[in-house]
Amino acid sequence: MSCIVGPNGCGKTTLIKLLLGALEPQSGEVHQGTKLEVCYFDQLRGQLDENKTVQDNLCDGGDTVGVDGERRHVIGYLKDFLFSADRARQPVRVLSGGERNRLLLAKLFTQPANMLVMDEPTNHLDITSKELLKKALMDYDGSLIVVSHDREFLQGLTQKVYEFRSKTIKEYHGDVNTFLSEKDLTNFKQLE
């Protein structure tokens, strides 16, 4: 996976909006593949129905979900995302922020996609949940765009860094720590 870094206002979010088709370019063109299926992880969790149960947010009254072309029992699948059977039957409105994030991640991986775009997926996640997400993303077979200020999380996923600076983009081969050491940046906040 590659990551994009740069100071606030340099165009990282604008680039993602252009790639998602949520924003039209002021000049030039954006070309997307003909078979692109994008799944977007919304940090605001607008994709969850507060009044439905955890289970029904995934399968809307059914008891199985499709994951990687196979059917799985929804409760067993939710256990992979650290939900007990009892918690899976609770309405979303009673969930903590971390539980909501885990549910959204579970929902995300049930959708057919060859490109994931994730906006701050580690917000409100504990260490165990972050490791679960990291493993799922490392096993993911499509393209991945992650917006995150979580340096440790990016460190486990990134093999290439693109730096936005003064209307140019510079490519660095290696992980986030390699980039930071080459740039002699000890404070990751400078990249936000």
KEVEXMI-131975 format. One record per residue (C-alpha): residue number from 1; residue in one letter; x, y, z. Coordinates in pm, 1 decimal, padded with zeros to 6 digits, always signed. Each point is the difference from the previous one (the first is absolute). Layout:
N
<site i="NUM" aa="A" xx="X" yy="Y" zz="Z"/>
...
//
This chain:
192
<site i="1" aa="M" xx="+00000.0" yy="+00000.0" zz="+00000.0"/>
<site i="2" aa="S" xx="+00106.6" yy="+00355.7" zz="-00062.6"/>
<site i="3" aa="C" xx="-00083.8" yy="+00297.3" zz="+00214.4"/>
<site i="4" aa="I" xx="-00023.2" yy="+00371.2" zz="-00070.4"/>
<site i="5" aa="V" xx="+00144.6" yy="+00250.4" zz="+00244.2"/>
<site i="6" aa="G" xx="+00016.6" yy="+00375.2" zz="+00008.1"/>
<site i="7" aa="P" xx="-00098.6" yy="+00303.2" zz="+00203.9"/>
<site i="8" aa="N" xx="-00361.1" yy="+00104.3" zz="+00054.3"/>
<site i="9" aa="G" xx="-00141.8" yy="+00165.9" zz="-00307.5"/>
<site i="10" aa="C" xx="+00236.3" yy="-00161.2" zz="-00250.2"/>
<site i="11" aa="G" xx="-00274.7" yy="-00199.0" zz="-00175.6"/>
<site i="12" aa="K" xx="-00012.1" yy="-00350.6" zz="+00155.1"/>
<site i="13" aa="T" xx="-00375.8" yy="+00005.6" zz="+00064.0"/>
<site i="14" aa="T" xx="-00064.3" yy="+00172.5" zz="-00331.6"/>
<site i="15" aa="L" xx="+00187.7" yy="-00280.5" zz="-00177.0"/>
<site i="16" aa="I" xx="-00216.7" yy="-00263.4" zz="+00170.5"/>
<site i="17" aa="K" xx="-00319.9" yy="+00188.4" zz="-00087.0"/>
<site i="18" aa="L" xx="+00115.0" yy="+00020.6" zz="-00361.8"/>
<site i="19" aa="L" xx="+00074.5" yy="-00373.5" zz="-00006.5"/>
<site i="20" aa="L" xx="-00342.4" yy="-00079.9" zz="+00149.0"/>
<site i="21" aa="G" xx="-00176.9" yy="+00224.3" zz="-00250.5"/>
<site i="22" aa="A" xx="-00135.0" yy="+00219.5" zz="+00280.7"/>
<site i="23" aa="L" xx="+00178.3" yy="+00302.7" zz="-00144.8"/>
<site i="24" aa="E" xx="+00056.5" yy="+00111.3" zz="-00358.7"/>
<site i="25" aa="P" xx="+00352.0" yy="+00111.7" zz="-00094.5"/>
<site i="26" aa="Q" xx="+00045.8" yy="+00371.8" zz="-00068.1"/>
<site i="27" aa="S" xx="+00229.4" yy="-00095.8" zz="-00285.4"/>
<site i="28" aa="G" xx="+00122.9" yy="-00323.1" zz="-00151.6"/>
<site i="29" aa="E" xx="-00174.1" yy="-00334.8" zz="+00016.6"/>
<site i="30" aa="V" xx="-00034.2" yy="-00291.7" zz="+00239.3"/>
<site i="31" aa="H" xx="-00004.8" yy="-00341.7" zz="-00165.3"/>
<site i="32" aa="Q" xx="-00134.2" yy="-00299.3" zz="+00190.2"/>
<site i="33" aa="G" xx="+00018.0" yy="-00364.9" zz="-00093.3"/>
<site i="34" aa="T" xx="-00305.2" yy="-00144.0" zz="-00171.2"/>
<site i="35" aa="K" xx="-00057.0" yy="-00269.8" zz="+00262.3"/>
<site i="36" aa="L" xx="+00064.6" yy="+00211.6" zz="+00308.5"/>
<site i="37" aa="E" xx="-00216.7" yy="-00089.6" zz="+00300.8"/>
<site i="38" aa="V" xx="+00071.3" yy="+00241.3" zz="+00284.2"/>
<site i="39" aa="C" xx="-00095.5" yy="-00050.1" zz="+00363.3"/>
<site i="40" aa="Y" xx="+00028.9" yy="+00306.9" zz="+00223.4"/>
<site i="41" aa="F" xx="+00051.8" yy="-00009.9" zz="+00378.2"/>
<site i="42" aa="D" xx="-00162.2" yy="+00312.9" zz="+00140.8"/>
<site i="43" aa="Q" xx="+00154.6" yy="+00120.7" zz="+00326.5"/>
<site i="44" aa="L" xx="-00334.7" yy="+00160.8" zz="+00086.3"/>
<site i="45" aa="R" xx="-00167.9" yy="-00341.9" zz="-00012.8"/>
<site i="46" aa="G" xx="-00290.9" yy="+00130.5" zz="-00207.6"/>
<site i="47" aa="Q" xx="-00040.0" yy="-00345.4" zz="-00155.5"/>
<site i="48" aa="L" xx="-00145.7" yy="-00155.0" zz="+00318.0"/>
<site i="49" aa="D" xx="-00370.1" yy="-00008.9" zz="+00090.8"/>
<site i="50" aa="E" xx="-00016.7" yy="+00094.8" zz="+00370.2"/>
<site i="51" aa="N" xx="-00332.7" yy="-00174.1" zz="+00056.4"/>
<site i="52" aa="K" xx="+00092.0" yy="-00335.5" zz="-00153.5"/>
<site i="53" aa="T" xx="+00196.7" yy="-00263.4" zz="+00185.9"/>
<site i="54" aa="V" xx="+00365.3" yy="-00064.2" zz="-00070.1"/>
<site i="55" aa="Q" xx="-00101.2" yy="-00319.3" zz="-00180.1"/>
<site i="56" aa="D" xx="-00270.2" yy="+00169.1" zz="-00208.9"/>
<site i="57" aa="N" xx="+00242.7" yy="+00271.4" zz="-00111.0"/>
<site i="58" aa="L" xx="+00186.6" yy="-00279.4" zz="-00176.8"/>
<site i="59" aa="C" xx="-00271.8" yy="-00229.2" zz="-00129.5"/>
<site i="60" aa="D" xx="-00332.3" yy="+00184.0" zz="+00051.0"/>
<site i="61" aa="G" xx="-00200.5" yy="-00280.1" zz="+00158.1"/>
<site i="62" aa="G" xx="+00197.1" yy="-00289.4" zz="-00141.8"/>
<site i="63" aa="D" xx="+00246.5" yy="-00222.0" zz="+00177.9"/>
<site i="64" aa="T" xx="+00284.8" yy="-00020.5" zz="-00252.8"/>
<site i="65" aa="V" xx="+00231.4" yy="+00247.7" zz="-00170.8"/>
<site i="66" aa="G" xx="+00214.2" yy="-00029.1" zz="-00311.2"/>
<site i="67" aa="V" xx="+00373.3" yy="+00030.9" zz="+00065.7"/>
<site i="68" aa="D" xx="+00259.5" yy="-00063.7" zz="-00271.4"/>
<site i="69" aa="G" xx="-00253.7" yy="-00182.3" zz="-00214.4"/>
<site i="70" aa="E" xx="-00113.7" yy="-00234.5" zz="+00278.9"/>
<site i="71" aa="R" xx="-00301.2" yy="+00005.5" zz="+00234.3"/>
<site i="72" aa="R" xx="+00071.7" yy="+00022.8" zz="+00373.2"/>
<site i="73" aa="H" xx="-00229.4" yy="-00000.6" zz="+00300.5"/>
<site i="74" aa="V" xx="-00026.9" yy="+00361.8" zz="+00112.5"/>
<site i="75" aa="I" xx="+00068.1" yy="-00072.6" zz="+00369.8"/>
<site i="76" aa="G" xx="+00315.1" yy="-00197.6" zz="-00082.8"/>
<site i="77" aa="Y" xx="+00115.0" yy="+00276.9" zz="-00231.8"/>
<site i="78" aa="L" xx="-00065.1" yy="+00266.8" zz="+00264.2"/>
<site i="79" aa="K" xx="+00208.3" yy="-00200.0" zz="+00249.5"/>
<site i="80" aa="D" xx="+00295.3" yy="+00062.6" zz="-00235.1"/>
<site i="81" aa="F" xx="-00060.1" yy="+00368.0" zz="+00076.8"/>
<site i="82" aa="L" xx="-00015.4" yy="-00057.8" zz="+00376.8"/>
<site i="83" aa="F" xx="-00380.8" yy="+00002.1" zz="+00039.6"/>
<site i="84" aa="S" xx="-00163.3" yy="-00253.0" zz="+00230.6"/>
<site i="85" aa="A" xx="-00329.4" yy="-00158.0" zz="-00108.2"/>
<site i="86" aa="D" xx="-00184.0" yy="+00213.5" zz="+00257.7"/>
<site i="87" aa="R" xx="+00164.4" yy="+00320.9" zz="-00119.5"/>
<site i="88" aa="A" xx="-00084.4" yy="-00087.0" zz="-00362.6"/>
<site i="89" aa="R" xx="-00368.2" yy="+00013.1" zz="+00093.9"/>
<site i="90" aa="Q" xx="+00022.6" yy="+00348.5" zz="+00156.5"/>
<site i="91" aa="P" xx="-00103.2" yy="+00316.9" zz="-00188.4"/>
<site i="92" aa="V" xx="+00283.9" yy="+00207.4" zz="-00142.5"/>
<site i="93" aa="R" xx="-00101.3" yy="+00302.1" zz="+00209.2"/>
<site i="94" aa="V" xx="+00133.1" yy="-00169.7" zz="+00318.2"/>
<site i="95" aa="L" xx="+00345.5" yy="-00075.0" zz="-00145.3"/>
<site i="96" aa="S" xx="+00317.2" yy="+00181.2" zz="+00097.6"/>
<site i="97" aa="G" xx="+00199.3" yy="+00190.2" zz="-00261.4"/>
<site i="98" aa="G" xx="+00245.2" yy="-00288.8" zz="-00031.7"/>
<site i="99" aa="E" xx="-00279.3" yy="-00254.0" zz="-00043.1"/>
<site i="100" aa="R" xx="-00158.9" yy="+00214.7" zz="-00269.2"/>
<site i="101" aa="N" xx="+00332.0" yy="+00015.5" zz="-00181.9"/>
<site i="102" aa="R" xx="+00038.1" yy="-00378.4" zz="+00023.0"/>
<site i="103" aa="L" xx="-00354.7" yy="-00044.7" zz="-00135.6"/>
<site i="104" aa="L" xx="+00069.8" yy="+00234.8" zz="-00288.0"/>
<site i="105" aa="L" xx="+00317.1" yy="-00195.1" zz="-00077.0"/>
<site i="106" aa="A" xx="-00194.8" yy="-00327.6" zz="+00010.2"/>
<site i="107" aa="K" xx="-00256.4" yy="+00150.3" zz="-00237.4"/>
<site i="108" aa="L" xx="+00272.4" yy="+00130.9" zz="-00228.9"/>
<site i="109" aa="F" xx="+00154.7" yy="-00343.6" zz="-00049.3"/>
<site i="110" aa="T" xx="-00337.8" yy="-00150.8" zz="-00102.2"/>
<site i="111" aa="Q" xx="-00023.5" yy="+00231.9" zz="-00299.8"/>
<site i="112" aa="P" xx="+00151.8" yy="-00101.9" zz="-00332.8"/>
<site i="113" aa="A" xx="+00278.0" yy="+00244.7" zz="-00079.2"/>
<site i="114" aa="N" xx="+00338.6" yy="+00009.4" zz="-00163.8"/>
<site i="115" aa="M" xx="+00091.2" yy="+00332.1" zz="+00160.0"/>
<site i="116" aa="L" xx="-00041.9" yy="+00105.8" zz="+00362.9"/>
<site i="117" aa="V" xx="+00015.9" yy="+00363.8" zz="+00103.3"/>
<site i="118" aa="M" xx="+00022.1" yy="+00038.1" zz="+00377.4"/>
<site i="119" aa="D" xx="-00019.6" yy="+00334.0" zz="+00179.0"/>
<site i="120" aa="E" xx="+00151.4" yy="-00026.1" zz="+00349.9"/>
<site i="121" aa="P" xx="-00090.5" yy="-00366.6" zz="+00053.6"/>
<site i="122" aa="T" xx="+00187.7" yy="-00026.0" zz="+00331.5"/>
<site i="123" aa="N" xx="-00196.1" yy="+00272.2" zz="+00182.5"/>
<site i="124" aa="H" xx="-00142.3" yy="-00142.7" zz="+00325.1"/>
<site i="125" aa="L" xx="+00156.5" yy="-00342.7" zz="-00057.4"/>
<site i="126" aa="D" xx="+00188.2" yy="-00175.8" zz="+00278.2"/>
<site i="127" aa="I" xx="+00328.5" yy="-00180.7" zz="-00065.7"/>
<site i="128" aa="T" xx="-00167.8" yy="-00336.3" zz="-00065.0"/>
<site i="129" aa="S" xx="-00240.7" yy="+00154.5" zz="-00251.1"/>
<site i="130" aa="K" xx="+00283.5" yy="+00184.2" zz="-00176.3"/>
<site i="131" aa="E" xx="+00191.1" yy="-00326.4" zz="-00037.2"/>
<site i="132" aa="L" xx="-00312.6" yy="-00169.4" zz="-00136.1"/>
<site i="133" aa="L" xx="-00041.9" yy="+00279.1" zz="-00255.6"/>
<site i="134" aa="K" xx="+00368.5" yy="-00001.4" zz="-00092.6"/>
<site i="135" aa="K" xx="-00010.3" yy="-00374.8" zz="-00068.9"/>
<site i="136" aa="A" xx="-00317.4" yy="+00035.1" zz="-00209.2"/>
<site i="137" aa="L" xx="+00158.8" yy="+00276.0" zz="-00207.4"/>
<site i="138" aa="M" xx="+00325.7" yy="-00188.8" zz="-00045.1"/>
<site i="139" aa="D" xx="-00204.7" yy="-00295.0" zz="-00132.8"/>
<site i="140" aa="Y" xx="-00213.1" yy="+00224.5" zz="-00223.7"/>
<site i="141" aa="D" xx="+00049.9" yy="-00075.4" zz="-00368.1"/>
<site i="142" aa="G" xx="-00104.6" yy="+00334.6" zz="-00150.1"/>
<site i="143" aa="S" xx="+00121.0" yy="+00357.5" zz="-00003.3"/>
<site i="144" aa="L" xx="-00001.7" yy="+00187.5" zz="+00326.5"/>
<site i="145" aa="I" xx="-00002.4" yy="+00369.8" zz="+00088.5"/>
<site i="146" aa="V" xx="+00024.5" yy="+00079.1" zz="+00370.0"/>
<site i="147" aa="V" xx="-00020.9" yy="+00344.9" zz="+00155.5"/>
<site i="148" aa="S" xx="+00146.9" yy="-00025.6" zz="+00348.5"/>
<site i="149" aa="H" xx="+00199.1" yy="+00194.1" zz="+00254.8"/>
<site i="150" aa="D" xx="+00084.0" yy="-00326.7" zz="+00175.7"/>
<site i="151" aa="R" xx="+00370.5" yy="-00041.0" zz="-00072.8"/>
<site i="152" aa="E" xx="+00023.3" yy="-00348.6" zz="+00153.5"/>
<site i="153" aa="F" xx="-00291.4" yy="-00121.0" zz="-00207.7"/>
<site i="154" aa="L" xx="+00148.9" yy="+00136.2" zz="-00322.6"/>
<site i="155" aa="Q" xx="+00339.0" yy="-00144.1" zz="+00090.3"/>
<site i="156" aa="G" xx="-00141.3" yy="-00349.5" zz="-00016.2"/>
<site i="157" aa="L" xx="-00154.8" yy="+00048.2" zz="-00344.9"/>
<site i="158" aa="T" xx="+00208.9" yy="+00239.3" zz="-00207.4"/>
<site i="159" aa="Q" xx="+00273.6" yy="-00085.9" zz="-00247.9"/>
<site i="160" aa="K" xx="+00005.6" yy="+00329.6" zz="-00190.4"/>
<site i="161" aa="V" xx="-00056.9" yy="+00364.0" zz="+00100.5"/>
<site i="162" aa="Y" xx="-00110.2" yy="+00288.1" zz="-00223.2"/>
<site i="163" aa="E" xx="+00075.5" yy="+00342.6" zz="+00146.5"/>
<site i="164" aa="F" xx="-00202.6" yy="+00303.8" zz="-00110.7"/>
<site i="165" aa="R" xx="+00215.1" yy="+00316.2" zz="+00014.2"/>
<site i="166" aa="S" xx="-00026.0" yy="+00329.7" zz="-00188.8"/>
<site i="167" aa="K" xx="-00218.7" yy="-00133.2" zz="-00282.9"/>
<site i="168" aa="T" xx="+00229.9" yy="-00296.6" zz="-00056.4"/>
<site i="169" aa="I" xx="-00013.2" yy="-00362.0" zz="+00106.5"/>
<site i="170" aa="K" xx="+00313.7" yy="-00189.4" zz="+00099.5"/>
<site i="171" aa="E" xx="+00009.5" yy="-00379.9" zz="+00023.1"/>
<site i="172" aa="Y" xx="+00188.3" yy="-00184.1" zz="+00277.5"/>
<site i="173" aa="H" xx="+00052.5" yy="-00375.3" zz="+00002.9"/>
<site i="174" aa="G" xx="-00033.2" yy="-00151.0" zz="+00344.0"/>
<site i="175" aa="D" xx="-00225.3" yy="+00026.8" zz="+00299.8"/>
<site i="176" aa="V" xx="-00112.1" yy="+00304.7" zz="+00197.1"/>
<site i="177" aa="N" xx="+00295.7" yy="-00016.5" zz="+00240.4"/>
<site i="178" aa="T" xx="+00245.0" yy="-00009.4" zz="-00292.1"/>
<site i="179" aa="F" xx="-00167.0" yy="+00307.0" zz="-00148.4"/>
<site i="180" aa="L" xx="+00008.7" yy="+00183.5" zz="+00332.1"/>
<site i="181" aa="S" xx="+00366.2" yy="-00080.3" zz="+00058.0"/>
<site i="182" aa="E" xx="+00092.1" yy="+00109.6" zz="-00354.3"/>
<site i="183" aa="K" xx="-00187.7" yy="+00323.8" zz="+00054.4"/>
<site i="184" aa="D" xx="+00136.9" yy="+00026.5" zz="+00356.6"/>
<site i="185" aa="L" xx="-00352.7" yy="+00047.8" zz="+00130.2"/>
<site i="186" aa="T" xx="-00039.8" yy="-00105.4" zz="+00357.4"/>
<site i="187" aa="N" xx="-00345.2" yy="+00150.7" zz="+00044.1"/>
<site i="188" aa="F" xx="-00261.4" yy="-00175.6" zz="-00213.1"/>
<site i="189" aa="K" xx="-00239.8" yy="+00290.2" zz="+00063.1"/>
<site i="190" aa="Q" xx="+00197.4" yy="+00199.3" zz="-00258.1"/>
<site i="191" aa="L" xx="-00147.9" yy="-00230.6" zz="-00263.6"/>
<site i="192" aa="E" xx="-00365.0" yy="+00063.8" zz="+00086.2"/>
//
